[in-house]
Amino acid sequence: MAFMIIDRRLNGKHKSAVNRQRFLRRYRSHIKEAVSDAIKKRSITDIERGEGISIPRKDVSEPTFRHGRGGRQQQIFPGNKEFVTGDKIKRPSGGGGSGGSGDASDSGEGEDDFVFELTQDEFLDFMFADLELPNLVKKQLMKTDSYKLIKGGYTNEGIPARLNILQSLRSANARRIALGGATRKKIREAEQKLEELQADTDVDAKEKNSTRIEKLNEELERLHRRIKHIPFLDDFDLKYNNVIAHPTPSTSAVMFCLMDVSGSMTQDIKDMAKRFFILLYLFLKRNYQKIEVVFVRHHTSATEVDEEEFFYSRETGGTIVSSALKLMHEVIADRYPANDWNIYAAQASDGDNWADDSPLCRDILVNKILPKVQYFTYVEITPRDHQALWYAYEDIAQGFSDRFAMQQIVDADDIYPVFHDLFERKTS
């Protein structure tokens, strides 16, 4: 007999959504590994769609309680006194032993791995988990569209959710005191006169005082009715919490994507560079609200292009990498002052460059670009040994290790691991 434990607690609305999120958290490591494998097999056009994930059946089985075999059993433990090395033990009756090998059989049964579909959003969440832009800081913008709602006193109009009960009762109490102040003064004066008349023991004045006492009682009754007619709570008393939109410093960033499209870049290398930049573009758009992307293509000259031309134009030519770095420096000076923007750059090339140009690239980076950027990454895509540009950048990697990183991509399987390594969240 076996007892299976199943959670039957009610989840209210969206029960399946709650269970799905619990499942994704439980098998996070399996799913992340499957997502990483799926990215390697995808083309540029379908890199962000959902994916069918397979998890071994043994890892999703429910916990169970089972009865033991019972009876008397014989087992061999290390250090026993009855058996020594070389003794032969009679095979236990009832079969047993391990399986998984041998010829095909016409009997037996089993279960396939558990397979389920990840949605596009879930797939992207797992793809970009634990990634971030390094060294991102808050900077004040001249034109900011980021606002924070803060308390701004009280107002007489608002929605019920913002009703301030304490302030409303205080206002009502103040109104009742103000409206009834004169009446209460008259009540005190009338009560004082009534006490004086009732305390008068002169026999001759009793008849004359009785008429005045009657009129004072009528006046007191009228004054008390006026007090009672003052409402306990009026619409005028209602006070609502007022909120105002206060502009706050925004965390804004710009990413420069520099791609080599020279003649030395074969079509396979260009496709791997595009896949790297597509991952970067999806990551930026999904995780950051205020982010701008500047696309730059270069061969002997560099040009700022739009997204469509960056990924699909077939223009080619010679190789002068410094042209892209010069254009980047000009765009920063013209549109993205370092005091207001977090500046990032990702450069992809096969590393092949004009002989005299690589030292110039190093000088531009060290003297003009790196002092203004938060993070610069260089990806060399080549199955060969490192090229001239790599060796020119090696000194930069040692001197600016906090804001410069470089990696090599040999084939398509390296794209996602390299991307993940470059933008992995660093633990302080």
C-alpha positions as CSV (number, residue, x, y, z in Angstrom):
1,M,0.0,0.0,0.0
2,A,1.3,3.5,-0.9
3,F,0.1,6.9,0.3
4,M,0.5,9.9,-2.0
5,I,0.8,13.4,-0.7
6,I,-1.0,16.0,-2.8
7,D,-1.5,19.7,-1.9
8,R,-5.3,20.4,-2.2
9,R,-5.3,23.8,-0.5
10,L,-7.5,26.3,-2.3
11,N,-5.8,29.1,-4.2
12,G,-8.8,31.2,-5.0
13,K,-8.8,32.9,-8.3
14,H,-6.1,32.2,-10.9
15,K,-5.4,28.9,-9.2
16,S,-3.5,27.5,-12.3
17,A,-1.4,30.6,-12.4
18,V,-0.3,30.2,-8.8
19,N,0.5,26.5,-9.3
20,R,2.4,27.3,-12.5
21,Q,4.6,29.9,-10.7
22,R,5.2,27.4,-7.9
23,F,6.3,24.8,-10.4
24,L,8.6,27.2,-12.2
25,R,10.3,28.1,-9.0
26,R,10.7,24.5,-7.9
27,Y,12.4,23.4,-11.2
28,R,14.3,26.6,-11.9
29,S,17.6,25.0,-12.4
30,H,16.2,22.4,-14.9
31,I,14.4,25.1,-16.9
32,K,17.4,27.5,-17.0
33,E,19.5,24.7,-18.4
34,A,16.9,23.8,-21.0
35,V,16.5,27.5,-22.0
36,S,20.3,27.8,-22.5
37,D,20.3,24.7,-24.8
38,A,17.3,26.0,-26.7
39,I,18.9,29.4,-27.5
40,K,21.9,27.7,-29.2
41,K,19.6,25.9,-31.7
42,R,17.5,28.9,-32.7
43,S,17.7,31.2,-35.7
44,I,17.7,35.0,-35.5
45,T,14.0,35.3,-36.3
46,D,12.6,33.0,-33.6
47,I,15.1,33.7,-30.7
48,E,12.4,35.1,-28.4
49,R,9.5,32.7,-28.9
50,G,8.4,30.2,-26.2
51,E,9.8,26.7,-25.8
52,G,8.8,23.2,-24.9
53,I,10.8,22.1,-21.8
54,S,11.4,18.5,-20.9
55,I,12.1,17.5,-17.2
56,P,13.0,13.9,-16.2
57,R,10.0,12.1,-14.8
58,K,12.0,11.1,-11.7
59,D,12.4,14.7,-10.8
60,V,8.7,15.6,-10.8
61,S,7.4,12.5,-9.0
62,E,5.2,13.0,-5.9
63,P,6.5,11.9,-2.5
64,T,4.9,8.7,-1.3
65,F,4.9,6.5,1.9
66,R,5.3,2.7,1.3
67,H,5.4,-0.3,3.4
68,G,8.7,-2.1,3.8
69,R,9.2,-5.7,2.7
70,G,8.9,-6.9,6.3
71,G,10.1,-10.2,7.7
72,R,13.6,-11.2,8.5
73,Q,16.4,-10.1,6.0
74,Q,20.1,-10.8,5.7
75,Q,22.4,-8.0,4.7
76,I,26.2,-7.7,4.5
77,F,27.8,-4.7,6.1
78,P,31.5,-3.7,6.1
79,G,33.4,-5.3,9.0
80,N,31.1,-8.2,9.6
81,K,32.4,-11.4,11.2
82,E,30.5,-14.0,9.1
83,F,31.8,-13.2,5.6
84,V,35.2,-12.4,4.1
85,T,36.4,-11.4,0.6
86,G,35.8,-14.2,-1.9
87,D,32.8,-15.8,-0.2
88,K,29.9,-16.7,-2.5
89,I,26.4,-15.6,-1.5
90,K,23.4,-17.4,-2.7
91,R,21.2,-15.3,-5.0
92,P,18.0,-14.1,-3.2
93,S,14.8,-15.4,-4.6
94,G,12.2,-13.1,-6.2
95,G,14.4,-11.5,-8.8
96,G,15.7,-8.0,-8.5
97,G,18.8,-6.3,-9.7
98,S,19.4,-3.3,-11.9
99,G,17.9,-2.7,-15.3
100,G,18.5,-0.4,-18.2
101,S,20.5,-2.6,-20.5
102,G,20.0,-5.7,-22.5
103,D,17.9,-6.7,-25.5
104,A,14.4,-5.5,-26.3
105,S,11.5,-7.1,-24.5
106,D,7.8,-7.7,-25.2
107,S,6.8,-6.8,-21.6
108,G,7.3,-4.1,-19.1
109,E,6.1,-0.4,-18.9
110,G,7.5,3.1,-18.0
111,E,6.9,6.8,-18.3
112,D,8.2,9.4,-20.6
113,D,9.8,12.7,-19.4
114,F,7.5,15.4,-18.3
115,V,7.1,18.1,-21.1
116,F,5.5,21.5,-20.8
117,E,5.4,24.8,-22.8
118,L,7.1,28.0,-21.6
119,T,5.3,31.2,-22.7
120,Q,7.3,33.9,-24.4
121,D,7.5,36.1,-21.3
122,E,8.5,33.1,-19.1
123,F,11.2,32.1,-21.7
124,L,12.7,35.6,-21.7
125,D,12.5,35.8,-17.9
126,F,14.7,32.7,-17.6
127,M,16.9,33.8,-20.5
128,F,17.8,37.1,-18.7
129,A,17.7,36.0,-15.1
130,D,20.6,37.3,-13.0
131,L,21.7,39.7,-15.7
132,E,22.1,43.5,-15.4
133,L,23.9,46.5,-16.8
134,P,27.1,46.9,-14.6
135,N,27.8,50.2,-12.8
136,L,24.3,51.7,-13.4
137,V,23.8,54.8,-11.4
138,K,21.1,57.4,-11.0
139,K,21.6,60.7,-12.9
140,Q,19.5,63.8,-13.1
141,L,17.9,64.4,-16.5
142,M,17.0,67.8,-17.9
143,K,13.8,66.2,-19.4
144,T,12.6,63.6,-17.0
145,D,9.4,61.6,-17.2
146,S,9.9,59.7,-14.0
147,Y,7.7,60.8,-11.1
148,K,7.0,59.6,-7.6
149,L,3.7,60.1,-5.8
150,I,4.2,61.8,-2.4
151,K,1.8,63.1,0.3
152,G,0.8,66.7,-0.2
153,G,-1.5,67.6,2.7
154,Y,-5.3,67.2,2.5
155,T,-8.1,68.1,0.1
156,N,-11.9,68.3,0.3
157,E,-12.4,66.1,-2.7
158,G,-11.0,62.7,-3.5
159,I,-11.8,59.0,-3.9
160,P,-13.1,56.9,-0.9
161,A,-9.8,55.0,-0.7
162,R,-8.0,58.1,0.2
163,L,-10.4,59.3,2.9
164,N,-8.6,60.3,6.1
165,I,-10.9,59.4,8.9
166,L,-9.0,61.1,11.7
167,Q,-8.7,64.5,9.9
168,S,-12.4,64.3,8.9
169,L,-13.5,63.8,12.6
170,R,-11.3,66.6,13.7
171,S,-12.8,68.9,11.1
172,A,-16.3,67.9,12.2
173,N,-15.5,68.5,15.8
174,A,-14.1,71.9,15.0
175,R,-17.2,72.8,13.0
176,R,-19.6,71.7,15.8
177,I,-17.6,73.8,18.3
178,A,-17.7,76.9,16.0
179,L,-21.4,76.6,15.2
180,G,-22.5,75.9,18.7
181,G,-20.2,78.3,20.6
182,A,-22.7,81.3,20.8
183,T,-25.6,79.0,21.7
184,R,-23.7,77.3,24.5
185,K,-22.8,80.7,25.9
186,K,-26.5,81.6,26.0
187,I,-27.3,78.2,27.6
188,R,-24.7,78.9,30.4
189,E,-26.2,82.4,31.0
190,A,-29.8,81.1,31.1
191,E,-28.8,78.3,33.5
192,Q,-27.1,80.8,35.8
193,K,-30.2,83.1,35.9
194,L,-32.4,80.1,36.5
195,E,-30.3,79.0,39.5
196,E,-30.5,82.5,40.9
197,L,-34.2,82.7,40.6
198,Q,-34.7,79.2,42.1
199,A,-32.4,80.1,45.0
200,D,-34.5,83.3,45.8
201,T,-36.5,82.5,49.0
202,D,-38.5,85.8,49.1
203,V,-42.2,84.9,49.4
204,D,-43.3,88.0,47.6
205,A,-41.0,87.4,44.7
206,K,-42.0,83.7,44.1
207,E,-45.0,84.5,42.0
208,K,-43.1,87.1,39.9
209,N,-40.1,84.6,39.5
210,S,-42.3,81.7,38.5
211,T,-43.2,83.4,35.2
212,R,-39.6,84.2,34.5
213,I,-38.5,80.6,35.4
214,E,-41.0,79.2,32.9
215,K,-39.7,81.4,30.1
216,L,-36.1,80.5,30.9
217,N,-37.0,76.8,30.8
218,E,-38.6,77.3,27.4
219,E,-35.5,79.2,26.2
220,L,-33.2,76.5,27.4
221,E,-35.2,73.8,25.7
222,R,-35.1,75.8,22.4
223,L,-31.3,76.3,22.8
224,H,-30.7,72.6,23.4
225,R,-32.7,71.7,20.3
226,R,-30.5,74.1,18.3
227,I,-27.4,72.3,19.5
228,K,-28.8,68.9,18.7
229,H,-29.7,70.0,15.1
230,I,-26.0,70.6,14.3
231,P,-25.1,67.5,12.2
232,F,-22.3,65.3,13.7
233,L,-20.7,64.9,10.2
234,D,-21.1,67.0,7.2
235,D,-19.8,66.7,3.6
236,F,-17.7,69.8,4.3
237,D,-15.9,67.9,7.0
238,L,-14.6,65.1,4.8
239,K,-10.8,65.3,4.2
240,Y,-8.9,63.2,1.7
241,N,-5.2,62.5,1.5
242,N,-3.7,64.6,-1.3
243,V,-0.9,63.2,-3.5
244,I,1.2,65.1,-5.9
245,A,3.6,63.9,-8.6
246,H,7.1,64.8,-7.7
247,P,9.8,64.5,-10.4
248,T,12.6,62.2,-9.4
249,P,16.1,61.5,-10.9
250,S,15.8,58.9,-13.6
251,T,18.2,56.0,-14.3
252,S,18.7,56.5,-18.0
253,A,21.1,54.6,-20.2
254,V,22.3,54.5,-23.8
255,M,23.8,51.4,-25.4
256,F,26.1,51.7,-28.5
257,C,26.1,48.6,-30.6
258,L,29.2,48.6,-32.9
259,M,29.3,45.8,-35.5
260,D,32.0,45.1,-38.0
261,V,30.6,44.4,-41.5
262,S,33.8,44.4,-43.5
263,G,34.8,41.9,-46.1
264,S,36.7,39.7,-43.7
265,M,33.4,39.0,-41.8
266,T,32.0,35.9,-43.4
267,Q,28.2,35.4,-43.5
268,D,28.4,32.9,-40.6
269,I,30.4,35.4,-38.4
270,K,27.9,38.1,-39.2
271,D,25.0,35.9,-38.3
272,M,26.7,35.1,-34.9
273,A,27.3,38.9,-34.3
274,K,23.6,39.6,-35.1
275,R,22.5,36.9,-32.7
276,F,24.6,38.4,-30.0
277,F,23.2,41.9,-30.6
278,I,19.6,40.6,-30.8
279,L,20.1,39.0,-27.3
280,L,21.5,42.3,-26.1
281,Y,18.6,44.3,-27.6
282,L,15.9,42.1,-26.1
283,F,17.6,42.2,-22.7
284,L,17.7,46.0,-22.7
285,K,14.2,46.5,-23.9
286,R,12.8,44.0,-21.4
287,N,14.6,45.1,-18.3
288,Y,15.0,48.9,-18.6
289,Q,12.2,51.4,-19.3
290,K,14.4,54.4,-20.2
291,I,17.0,53.0,-22.5
292,E,18.2,54.2,-25.9
293,V,20.1,52.1,-28.4
294,V,22.5,53.5,-31.0
295,F,23.3,51.2,-33.9
296,V,26.6,51.7,-35.7
297,R,27.9,49.6,-38.7
298,H,31.4,50.0,-40.0
299,H,33.9,48.9,-42.6
300,T,36.3,51.5,-43.8
301,S,33.8,54.1,-42.6
302,A,31.2,54.1,-39.9
303,T,27.5,55.0,-40.1
304,E,24.7,55.3,-37.6
305,V,21.7,53.3,-38.8
306,D,18.3,52.2,-37.6
307,E,17.5,48.8,-36.3
308,E,16.3,47.4,-39.7
309,E,19.4,48.4,-41.5
310,F,21.7,47.3,-38.7
311,F,20.4,43.7,-38.8
312,Y,19.6,43.3,-42.5
313,S,21.8,45.5,-44.6
314,R,24.3,43.7,-46.8
315,E,26.8,46.5,-47.2
316,T,30.5,45.5,-46.9
317,G,34.0,46.8,-47.6
318,G,37.5,47.1,-46.1
319,T,38.3,47.3,-42.3
320,I,39.0,50.4,-40.3
321,V,37.6,49.8,-36.8
322,S,38.6,53.2,-35.4
323,S,36.0,54.9,-37.6
324,A,33.2,53.3,-35.4
325,L,34.9,54.5,-32.2
326,K,35.3,58.0,-33.6
327,L,31.7,58.2,-34.5
328,M,30.7,56.9,-31.1
329,H,32.7,59.7,-29.4
330,E,31.1,62.3,-31.6
331,V,27.6,61.1,-30.9
332,I,28.3,61.1,-27.1
333,A,29.5,64.7,-27.3
334,D,26.5,65.7,-29.3
335,R,23.6,63.9,-27.7
336,Y,24.6,62.0,-24.5
337,P,26.6,64.0,-22.0
338,A,28.2,61.8,-19.4
339,N,26.7,63.8,-16.5
340,D,23.2,62.8,-17.5
341,W,23.5,59.4,-19.1
342,N,24.8,55.9,-18.2
343,I,26.8,55.1,-21.4
344,Y,27.4,51.5,-22.5
345,A,28.9,49.9,-25.6
346,A,29.2,46.5,-27.1
347,Q,31.6,45.9,-30.0
348,A,31.6,42.8,-32.2
349,S,34.2,42.0,-34.8
350,D,36.4,39.2,-36.2
351,G,39.4,41.1,-34.9
352,D,40.9,41.6,-38.4
353,N,41.9,45.3,-38.7
354,W,44.2,47.5,-40.8
355,A,47.7,47.1,-39.4
356,D,48.2,50.7,-38.2
357,D,44.6,51.2,-37.0
358,S,44.5,48.9,-33.9
359,P,46.9,51.1,-31.8
360,L,44.7,54.1,-32.8
361,C,41.6,52.2,-31.5
362,R,43.4,51.6,-28.2
363,D,44.2,55.2,-27.8
364,I,40.7,56.4,-28.6
365,L,39.2,54.0,-26.1
366,V,41.7,54.9,-23.3
367,N,41.7,58.7,-23.8
368,K,38.2,59.5,-25.1
369,I,35.6,56.8,-24.5
370,L,36.4,54.8,-21.3
371,P,36.5,57.9,-19.1
372,K,32.9,58.6,-20.1
373,V,31.3,55.1,-20.2
374,Q,30.1,52.8,-17.5
375,Y,31.0,49.5,-19.3
376,F,32.5,48.6,-22.7
377,T,32.5,45.0,-24.0
378,Y,34.4,43.6,-26.9
379,V,33.5,40.3,-28.5
380,E,35.8,38.7,-31.0
381,I,34.0,36.2,-33.3
382,T,36.5,33.9,-34.9
383,P,37.4,30.2,-34.9
384,R,41.1,31.2,-35.5
385,D,43.7,32.5,-33.1
386,H,43.2,36.0,-31.7
387,Q,43.6,38.8,-34.2
388,A,45.4,42.2,-34.0
389,L,42.5,44.0,-32.4
390,W,42.4,41.6,-29.5
391,Y,46.1,42.1,-28.7
392,A,45.6,45.9,-28.8
393,Y,42.8,45.6,-26.3
394,E,44.5,43.3,-23.8
395,D,46.3,46.1,-22.1
396,I,43.0,48.0,-21.7
397,A,41.4,45.0,-20.0
398,Q,44.1,45.0,-17.4
399,G,44.0,48.7,-16.7
400,F,40.2,49.1,-16.8
401,S,39.0,45.8,-15.4
402,D,36.0,47.5,-13.7
403,R,34.6,48.9,-17.0
404,F,36.1,46.9,-19.9
405,A,35.6,43.2,-20.7
406,M,36.5,41.1,-23.7
407,Q,35.4,37.6,-24.8
408,Q,35.8,35.3,-27.8
409,I,33.1,33.5,-29.6
410,V,34.2,30.5,-31.7
411,D,30.8,29.0,-32.8
412,A,27.1,29.6,-32.2
413,D,27.1,27.5,-29.0
414,D,29.3,30.2,-27.3
415,I,26.9,33.1,-27.9
416,Y,24.6,32.8,-24.9
417,P,27.3,31.8,-22.4
418,V,29.5,34.7,-23.5
419,F,26.6,37.1,-23.3
420,H,25.6,35.8,-19.9
421,D,29.2,36.1,-18.6
422,L,29.5,39.7,-19.8
423,F,26.4,40.9,-18.2
424,E,26.0,38.6,-15.2
425,R,25.0,40.4,-12.0
426,K,28.0,40.9,-9.8
427,T,27.7,40.1,-6.1
428,S,29.2,42.8,-3.9
